[in-house]
Amino acid sequence: MVGHLGVTRHVGRFGNGARLKLVANSMLADILAAAAELQVAGEQAGLDGSDVFFALERVAPVLSARRHGFVENRHEPTLFALRDLLKDLDLAAALFAGAGSRTPLTAEARGQVAGLMGEAAELDVTAVVLPYRRAAVATRSR
C-alpha cells in the first residue's frame, strides 16, 4: 500500500514554496514555544502532565508527534533538530524583515531556540521545554 506524504498545492511563482515553508516552520516554532511554557506551567499548577498535553494537543494537533518530548522529557529520536529549526527561523527573519513585517512572537521563539544551541542543537525541537523544566526544578528546590 502506498501512503501519501502530503498534498500538492501550486503556490505561485518560483520560490513561493520555500517562503511558505519558512512561514510554516515559524508557526511551528511559535506553537512549540507556547506549548513548552504551558506544559510546565500546567504541571506546576498541579495538573498531570498527560492531561496538560492532551489539552494542548487538542488546540494544536501538530503537537501529537511530540508527546515524548513534552510529557516524557525524551528528545530523541530527533524528528526535527533544533539546529535545523534555528536555520529556518534565521531565514524566515530575513524574509519577513525584508518584506517590512513585524514578527515579535517568532523572534521570541527564535531566541529560545538559539539559547539551546550549546546543549541541545542535535535534539528534537521538543527540547524547547528544557529551560522551563530547569526553572520548575529550581522553584521547587527553594
C-alpha positions as CSV (number, residue, x, y, z in Angstrom):
1,M,0.0,0.0,0.0
2,V,1.3,3.4,-0.9
3,G,0.7,6.2,1.5
4,H,0.5,9.9,0.8
5,L,3.2,12.2,2.2
6,G,1.3,15.3,1.6
7,V,-0.8,17.4,-0.7
8,T,0.5,19.1,-3.8
9,R,-0.5,22.8,-4.0
10,H,0.6,25.3,-6.5
11,V,1.6,28.5,-4.6
12,G,2.5,30.8,-7.5
13,R,5.9,31.9,-8.7
14,F,9.3,30.3,-8.2
15,G,10.4,30.5,-4.6
16,N,7.0,30.7,-3.1
17,G,7.1,27.1,-1.9
18,A,10.4,27.8,0.0
19,R,8.9,31.0,1.5
20,L,5.8,29.2,2.5
21,K,7.9,26.5,4.3
22,L,9.5,29.3,6.3
23,V,6.1,30.6,7.3
24,A,5.0,27.1,8.3
25,N,8.2,26.4,10.3
26,S,7.9,29.8,12.0
27,M,4.4,28.9,13.1
28,L,5.7,25.5,14.4
29,A,8.3,27.3,16.4
30,D,5.7,29.7,17.9
31,I,3.5,26.7,18.8
32,L,6.4,24.7,20.3
33,A,7.5,27.7,22.5
34,A,4.0,28.3,23.8
35,A,3.4,24.5,24.4
36,A,6.7,24.2,26.3
37,E,5.8,27.1,28.6
38,L,2.2,25.9,29.2
39,Q,3.1,22.3,29.6
40,V,5.4,23.0,32.5
41,A,3.1,25.8,33.9
42,G,0.2,23.3,34.0
43,E,2.3,20.7,35.7
44,Q,3.4,23.3,38.3
45,A,-0.2,24.2,38.8
46,G,-0.8,20.6,40.0
47,L,-2.1,19.1,36.7
48,D,-1.0,15.7,35.4
49,G,1.5,16.2,32.5
50,S,-0.5,13.8,30.3
51,D,-3.7,15.8,30.9
52,V,-1.9,19.1,30.1
53,F,-0.5,17.7,26.9
54,F,-4.0,16.3,26.0
55,A,-5.4,19.8,26.2
56,L,-2.5,21.4,24.3
57,E,-2.7,18.8,21.5
58,R,-6.4,19.4,21.0
59,V,-5.7,23.1,20.4
60,A,-2.6,22.4,18.3
61,P,-2.8,19.0,16.6
62,V,0.8,19.4,15.2
63,L,2.0,18.5,18.8
64,S,0.7,14.9,18.6
65,A,4.0,13.6,17.3
66,R,5.8,15.5,20.1
67,R,4.4,13.8,23.2
68,H,7.7,12.0,24.0
69,G,9.4,15.4,24.5
70,F,6.7,17.3,26.4
71,V,5.4,14.6,28.6
72,E,8.3,12.1,28.9
73,N,11.1,14.7,28.6
74,R,12.7,12.5,25.9
75,H,14.1,14.5,23.0
76,E,15.4,11.6,20.9
77,P,14.9,10.2,18.4
78,T,15.2,13.5,16.6
79,L,12.4,14.1,14.2
80,F,13.4,17.8,13.6
81,A,16.6,19.0,15.1
82,L,16.7,22.3,16.9
83,R,19.7,23.4,14.8
84,D,17.5,22.9,11.6
85,L,14.7,24.9,13.1
86,L,17.0,27.7,14.0
87,K,18.3,27.8,10.4
88,D,14.8,28.1,9.2
89,L,14.0,30.8,11.7
90,D,17.0,32.8,10.7
91,L,16.0,32.6,7.0
92,A,12.4,33.5,7.9
93,A,13.6,36.5,10.0
94,A,15.5,37.8,7.0
95,L,12.5,37.2,4.7
96,F,10.0,38.9,7.0
97,A,12.3,41.9,7.7
98,G,12.9,42.3,4.0
99,A,9.1,42.4,3.5
100,G,8.7,45.0,6.3
101,S,6.8,42.6,8.5
102,R,6.9,42.6,12.3
103,T,7.2,39.1,13.9
104,P,7.9,39.6,17.6
105,L,6.4,36.2,18.7
106,T,8.6,34.4,16.2
107,A,11.6,36.4,17.2
108,E,11.0,35.3,20.8
109,A,10.7,31.7,19.8
110,R,13.9,32.1,17.8
111,G,15.7,33.5,20.8
112,Q,14.6,30.5,22.9
113,V,15.8,28.0,20.2
114,A,19.1,29.9,19.8
115,G,19.6,29.8,23.6
116,L,19.7,26.0,23.4
117,M,22.3,25.6,20.7
118,G,25.1,24.9,23.1
119,E,23.4,22.0,24.8
120,A,20.7,20.7,22.5
121,A,21.3,21.5,18.9
122,E,21.0,17.9,17.8
123,L,18.0,17.1,19.9
124,D,14.4,17.2,18.7
125,V,12.6,20.6,18.7
126,T,10.7,19.4,21.9
127,A,13.9,20.3,23.8
128,V,12.5,23.9,23.9
129,V,10.9,22.6,27.1
130,L,14.2,22.2,28.9
131,P,14.6,25.7,30.3
132,Y,11.1,25.6,31.7
133,R,11.8,22.2,33.3
134,R,15.0,23.5,34.9
135,A,13.2,26.6,36.2
136,A,10.5,24.4,37.7
137,V,13.0,22.3,39.5
138,A,14.8,25.4,40.8
139,T,11.5,26.8,42.0
140,R,10.7,23.5,43.9
141,S,14.2,23.5,45.4
142,R,13.6,26.8,47.2
